[in-house]
Amino acid sequence: MSKKKINGCNVMHINKDTGEIICETTGCTEIIDSSKTESEKKRLEYIESHVMLFNKGEKFVKLYDETIKILRKNLTPSEFMVAISLAEYTSYEDCIIKQGGHGNGHDMNMNDLSEELGIDYTRISKIIKALIQKGVLGRFETGNTYDNKLRKVYIANPYIYFRGNNVNKSVANYFSNSGWKELLG
């Protein structure tokens, strides 16, 4: 659809069939050409054949196509199940595995993981260790100044999946040598 602006003119709009004056405008008027261009026709066809903003407002995780095949090939069935299940708990931008997921809950520890996924503590501990060794997850420890306790977090590899559109550079750098970036490259 093309548009044309007429500046500094008073314009009278007339019904071409009846000659009746519909309205008058003064100053700046924008005229829209009703004959549709080919790209406008394609855009309208697309809109008519798709549900736009499908499930808008629902939370989602970005999971790359190739990673599913690579995960399935390189992980045991239990490791694969846990790796995919943890996507639900990945927080925005920093990829920390949190209770409630998407950044709303507390950092999950091994007890939380065992309880949430319904897997025995000893078994989940072995699976998480294997996922860390295979670069699917990372474990990061940092101290803090207010209570002198270590904060230990599990982080999902953003080259496999992450929540949102933007990932923290420190997290991307943390996993830059995990091999996953090259597998997807």
Order of alpha helices (4+ residues) and beta strands (2+ residues): beta-beta-beta-beta-alpha-beta-alpha-alpha-alpha-alpha-beta-beta-beta-alpha-alpha
